[in-house]
Amino acid sequence: RAATTGAAPVDKVIFLEERVRGRRNDDCMLVSSERGNAYFWNIYGVAQCGGSFLMACREGESVLAMCTDPENKRLFCGDTAGCISVYDIRNYGTAENVKNTPPKR
């Protein structure tokens, strides 16, 4: 779950279109914060954050760009430290990942 220690401004938002098709219980909106964190939100019914993880390569860095592959299975991001990361998000924030284990880099 997302930490409640002070909100950081929103930097970027991605709508994960492939997750919406027939799976309204999955988190379908990805928000990046100025602090380099990714927040996965379910926006159907009562909007709620389903999970978060540090997307930048280290604390204190911001994510400059992010996108997914067409199937919304991989997240690509680049941060202010010059790191480019690829995450496997196919099960993150989904009903299949009950424990919401952070995605692998």
C-alpha positions as CSV (number, residue, x, y, z in Angstrom):
1,R,0.0,0.0,0.0
2,A,1.0,3.6,-0.6
3,A,2.7,5.3,2.3
4,T,0.8,8.2,3.9
5,T,3.8,10.3,4.8
6,G,3.3,13.5,2.9
7,A,2.0,13.5,-0.7
8,A,4.3,14.3,-3.5
9,P,3.1,16.2,-6.6
10,V,2.0,14.1,-9.6
11,D,4.4,14.1,-12.5
12,K,2.9,11.7,-15.0
13,V,-0.2,9.6,-15.5
14,I,-0.7,6.5,-17.7
15,F,-4.0,4.8,-18.3
16,L,-3.5,1.1,-18.7
17,E,-6.1,0.4,-21.3
18,E,-5.5,-3.3,-21.7
19,R,-6.3,-3.9,-18.0
20,V,-9.7,-2.4,-18.4
21,R,-11.0,-4.9,-20.9
22,G,-13.2,-7.1,-18.7
23,R,-11.1,-6.7,-15.6
24,R,-12.6,-3.9,-13.6
25,N,-11.0,-5.1,-10.3
26,D,-7.5,-4.5,-11.5
27,D,-5.6,-1.2,-11.0
28,C,-5.8,0.6,-14.3
29,M,-4.1,4.0,-13.8
30,L,-0.4,4.4,-13.1
31,V,0.7,7.7,-11.5
32,S,4.3,8.8,-11.0
33,S,5.2,11.2,-8.2
34,E,7.9,13.8,-8.0
35,R,9.7,11.5,-5.5
36,G,10.2,8.8,-8.1
37,N,7.4,6.5,-6.9
38,A,4.8,4.6,-9.0
39,Y,1.3,4.4,-7.7
40,F,-1.2,2.0,-9.2
41,W,-4.9,3.1,-8.8
42,N,-8.2,1.4,-9.4
43,I,-10.5,4.2,-10.5
44,Y,-13.8,2.2,-10.7
45,G,-16.2,2.6,-7.8
46,V,-14.3,4.2,-4.9
47,A,-10.9,5.2,-6.2
48,Q,-8.1,3.6,-4.3
49,C,-4.4,3.1,-4.5
50,G,-3.7,-0.6,-4.9
51,G,0.1,-0.4,-4.4
52,S,3.2,1.6,-4.9
53,F,7.0,1.1,-5.4
54,L,10.1,3.2,-6.0
55,M,10.4,3.5,-9.8
56,A,13.5,5.7,-9.9
57,C,16.8,3.9,-9.5
58,R,17.4,5.5,-6.1
59,E,15.6,7.7,-3.6
60,G,15.7,11.5,-4.3
61,E,15.5,11.0,-8.1
62,S,12.4,11.8,-10.3
63,V,11.1,9.9,-13.2
64,L,11.5,12.0,-16.4
65,A,9.6,9.6,-18.8
66,M,7.5,6.5,-18.6
67,C,5.5,4.3,-21.0
68,T,4.3,0.8,-21.3
69,D,4.3,-1.8,-24.1
70,P,1.0,-2.1,-26.0
71,E,-0.2,-5.0,-23.8
72,N,0.6,-3.0,-20.5
73,K,2.9,-5.9,-19.4
74,R,6.2,-3.9,-19.2
75,L,6.8,-0.4,-17.8
76,F,9.8,1.5,-19.2
77,C,11.0,4.6,-17.3
78,G,14.0,6.9,-17.2
79,D,15.0,9.1,-14.2
80,T,17.0,12.1,-13.3
81,A,20.1,9.9,-12.4
82,G,20.2,8.7,-16.1
83,C,18.9,5.2,-15.2
84,I,16.6,3.5,-17.6
85,S,14.5,0.7,-16.0
86,V,12.1,-1.9,-17.3
87,Y,9.6,-3.5,-14.9
88,D,7.4,-6.5,-15.4
89,I,4.0,-5.1,-14.3
90,R,1.8,-7.8,-15.9
91,N,0.5,-9.0,-12.4
92,Y,1.2,-5.9,-10.3
93,G,-2.1,-4.4,-8.9
94,T,-4.1,-7.3,-10.3
95,A,-6.4,-9.9,-8.7
96,E,-3.7,-12.5,-9.5
97,N,-1.2,-10.8,-7.2
98,V,-3.0,-10.8,-3.9
99,K,0.2,-9.9,-1.9
100,N,1.0,-7.1,-4.4
101,T,4.7,-8.1,-4.6
102,P,6.6,-5.2,-6.2
103,P,7.4,-5.9,-9.9
104,K,10.9,-7.1,-10.9
105,R,13.2,-4.7,-12.5
